[in-house]
Amino acid sequence: MSEKKMTSSRRHHLKSLVLGIAKGILEKEVVQVKVDKENYLSENCPPLSMPGSAQELQELCKKLHLQIDQVDEERYDLESKVGKASKEIEDLKIKVVDLQGKFKKPALKKVRLSADQMLQALLGSKHKVSLDLRSNLKQVKKEVKEEVADVGDWRKNVEDKAGMDGRKKMFESEA
């Protein structure tokens, strides 16, 4: 089965059609955003009427301050939600990268550490660890071998066993 390649003119024609459709959708979205904004403002922001007296102006300022405080609280809540969501998105991206396994292992540097320093690094600085290898060894008592005190002259012993008489004596004494 051989797949037919698309000609460049056909590909450019299809690309221009897709871009034209996308442009139309974006223009509709811009118009819809404007309409939504106007509707929201008309619902939540009544037209401002400037009062004539100073007391009415003070009341209007107090009312506006309360509305500002309310909007600030909502903005803060939304910011915290967005922050949590973006952190969650970052965590999920890291998990995806970990699951794909497309991350490079960093080159490890050689570090000279004594056994005490390694244990301290593993267990934390709270634990003072001294590694005396000799203290962990099993204590073994040395046995003193008793040597035969009277060895005698070996030449004399060899001369006794030499010849047929000596061999005969050896076999008789063993049996």
C-alpha positions, -999 to 999 in steps of 0.1 A, spaced: 0 0 0 16 32 -11 2 65 3 -3 92 -22 14 124 -13 -6 156 -14 4 182 -39 18 215 -25 -10 235 -42 -37 213 -26 -20 215 8 -18 253 5 -55 255 -5 -66 233 25 -43 254 48 -59 286 36 -94 272 41 -86 261 77 -70 295 84 -101 313 70 -124 292 92 -102 299 122 -102 336 115 -140 337 113 -143 318 146 -119 343 163 -138 373 150 -170 358 164 -153 352 197 -142 389 199 -177 401 192 -192 377 218 -167 389 244 -177 425 238 -214 416 241 -208 396 273 -188 425 288 -215 450 281 -242 426 296 -221 421 327 -215 458 332 -251 466 327 -261 440 353 -234 448 380 -226 484 374 -257 507 373 -252 541 357 -235 566 380 -256 596 391 -236 624 406 -255 638 436 -254 675 443 -249 677 481 -218 669 501 -235 643 523 -249 624 493 -213 624 478 -200 609 511 -226 582 511 -218 574 474 -181 572 483 -188 548 512 -210 527 489 -182 526 463 -156 517 490 -177 487 501 -181 475 465 -143 479 460 -137 458 491 -160 431 478 -144 431 444 -109 428 461 -120 398 481 -133 381 450 -101 390 431 -80 375 459 -100 343 460 -98 339 422 -60 346 423 -55 319 449 -77 295 429 -57 303 398 -24 298 417 -35 264 430 -46 253 396 -14 265 379 7 247 406 -14 215 400 -8 219 363 29 221 368 29 190 390 9 171 364 33 182 337 62 169 358 44 136 363 38 133 326 75 139 319 84 113 346 60 88 331 74 93 296 109 88 309 124 115 286 145 132 312 182 132 314 200 118 345 224 144 357 261 135 356 271 125 391 302 140 407 326 119 426 325 129 463 350 116 488 331 109 521 341 88 550 317 62 563 308 86 592 300 114 568 279 91 546 258 79 576 255 115 589 243 126 554 218 97 553 205 100 588 206 138 590 226 161 613 205 152 643 222 118 647 258 118 657 271 85 643 306 72 650 315 42 629 341 22 647 343 -10 627 364 -28 653 337 -24 680 312 -43 659 334 -73 654 329 -105 674 353 -110 702 373 -142 698 395 -156 725 428 -170 713 435 -206 724 470 -214 733 481 -247 718 500 -269 742 531 -281 724 547 -314 733 573 -305 759 596 -334 754 604 -336 717 637 -352 721 664 -355 694 648 -362 660 679 -378 646 678 -405 672 641 -412 664 649 -414 627 678 -438 633 655 -461 654 630 -463 625 656 -468 598 661 -502 583 638 -532 584 638 -534 622 626 -498 625 597 -503 600 587 -534 618 586 -515 651 565 -488 635 539 -513 622 538 -531 655 533 -500 676 505 -487 654 486 -520 653 
